[in-house]
Amino acid sequence: MNSYLRMLLAAVSLLILTLVFFLTEKREEYLKEEVFWKVNPDKIIYHPPSKDFAEKFQDFSQVQLTIEKHNVSLKVPPIFTVTGIDPTSNTTFVYEGGYNVKNLFTELSVLRIKSIHIIEDELLKKMDLSLKDSPRIEMYKNDKLVKAIFMGNVKSNLRRIVADNYILTTLNHPFDKFRGSIAKFRERQVFHPGQYYIQKVFYKAESQNIHIENEPNEYKEPIGNVWYKYDGKKMKIDPLFGNEMLRILKSLNIALFPDEPDGQGFEIAKILLDAQTNQEIEIFTSDGIDYHLKFYPPVDILNKRYIPCKRVIKNIFQESVVYVREEDLGKLFNSFNTIQKAKEYVEPKHQKPKELQKK
């Protein structure tokens, strides 16, 4: 009797499992998301679709991208880079990754799915999935491949993908980033120290060498900057001058990349860099990062004035050329001129209220 009961229970269990598989195979959504994996990659490589699938994924980038996470230290957020080869000029480019890159690592590190299917040729064809032709993403840890994702089509904001030998459906948002311009992956802010503060700034021009230091009062909230310049001797300067320089530095944005529609291409950018640099700025921040900015003679691009700029984050990467508006950089250079001419700053004495003075 016990043997018969066990056989009956086993048969019922098998029937239930078969029914569950059949139902989940036919529908595309669960009632809630399920975590499919948790990984911690330090590199993501995007491969564009093959020529055979180019029409199916015509709005996807045709440029292979290598997106890397560079750990600076345990207490400092990582820095991201985006590397690729420009198809027009065959030029290798490297740029700092922006918020879309940071989000991409977060979203793909914890993959949440809506449904799971066993791989079948009919489903692959229906979902525009091919292990040979689909655009794909590879994730690496210490140069070892940990996950690969092949992208298919979209239905109801769900992207069909193949990963770990299953057909999965998941939210489309991370994969949608690879559609359209690749400039969306790049950081446009020239200098962004985050929660950290400037320690030193060196500005070099044809007839100027300015050395500025900041010794902030870390006990104030927020931290109060205390600015000095070195002009034969250490000299305290009006905090308004140093803070204005810092404000302009933080507001500097990249106006144009060479491979954007108005950017004129990397071939023109290479020629512009043959000129001597006009000005250089080196910035040391409290997180141990050394920024080096090089500026070249101004240029006209489609009746707008830009200054070509190259940026180096020491020991991490050297960025390809970008264009910054001449007007914006002019404000920064003027702030350095103001600091150079500044006289020694004397803290104003706090006077007693008039009522107390009379007594």
Secondary structure, DSSP 4 states (H G I P E B T S, - for coil): -HHHHHHHHHHHHHHHHHHHHHHHHH-S--SS-EEEEE---SEEEEEPPPGGGTTTTTTB--S-EEEEEE--BTTB--EEEEEEEETTTTEEEEEEB-HHHHHHHHHHHEEEEEEEEE--HHHHHHTT--TTTS-EEEEEETTEEEEEEEEEEEETTEEEEEETTEEEEEESHHHHTTBS-GGGGB--BS---TT--EEEEEEE-SS-EEEEEE--BTTSSSPBP-EEEESSSEEE--HHHHHHHHHHHHH-B--B-TTSTTS-HHHHHHHHTTSPPSEEEEEEETTS-EEEEEE---EEETTEEEEEEEEEETTTEEPPPEEEEHHHHHHHHHHHHHHHHPPPP-PPP-PPPHHHHH-
